[in-house]
Amino acid sequence: MPTAQPHAPRPGITTLGVNPWADSCSKLVTLEQFIADKARIGYEVPFPASPLANAENVGSIWENTFTGGAVAYFPSSGIELLYGGTGVDYTGGPESEIQMINGVRAIVRVGRSAPNFAEVLLPIPEGHLVTLLSYGPISDLVSVAETMSVNVQE
């Protein structure tokens, strides 16, 4: 039976707001460090400006030191943003899950990747992806995604 690699994306999301990777392959960073780290490699971080999730109420941010992926958690709203991945695959899912958010096609759904989670998958520039997760209503995640500055050419 194969074992999960410590730098692989977490296989089964069960809890929000905790380090999703092994301590040996991740680091806790400030928002300023996270944005600066990404800017050094030419990656502009689309960060939300919603009352539910913004620079003033962000909690922990973990960066995966192997993949460059990151997770930002907002404890006051219970929303988590996962930065990483390679875009959004729109095939295979119901058309009802595809929604336009600020002119960008996103997948908006409940319980697909992890039972009981609301989830929004939003493509961001350079073929990357941000996934918004919460136990709360999907409308909260959509409202947060609507505040993120994203300009994707499809």
C-alpha positions, 0 to 999 in steps of 0.5 A: 500500500503506497504511503502519502508523500509529506509534500503532497496535497492533503488527501482528505480534508477533515478540519479547517484551520490546522496545518494541512501538511507535515511540520517538516515540509511547511512553515507558518508565515505572516501575510506580508511574508506570504505575499513577498515570497510569491512576488519574488517568483512573479506570482501575485496573490489575489487576497480577499477584501470581504468582511468575512475574509481580509488582511485584518482578520486573517489567522494562520498562513502555512506554506508548503516548502516543497510545492509552494502551495499555501493555506490561509485561515480566517478564524472569525468566519471559519473560511480557509483559502488553499492556494495551489493546484493547476487550474479548474477542470470543468469536465465531469461535473454538473453544469449547475456547479459552474458559476460566473464570479467577476467574469471568471468561470468558477465551480461552486459546490457542496460536499464534493471534495470533503463531505459537509464543506462548501467549496468554491474553486476559482482559477487565478492567473498563470494557470493556478487555483484558489479553493475556498472552503467552509462549513458555512453557507456557499453564499459566504464563499461566493461573496468572499470570492467576489472580492478577490481581484482575479483576471484570467484569460481562458 
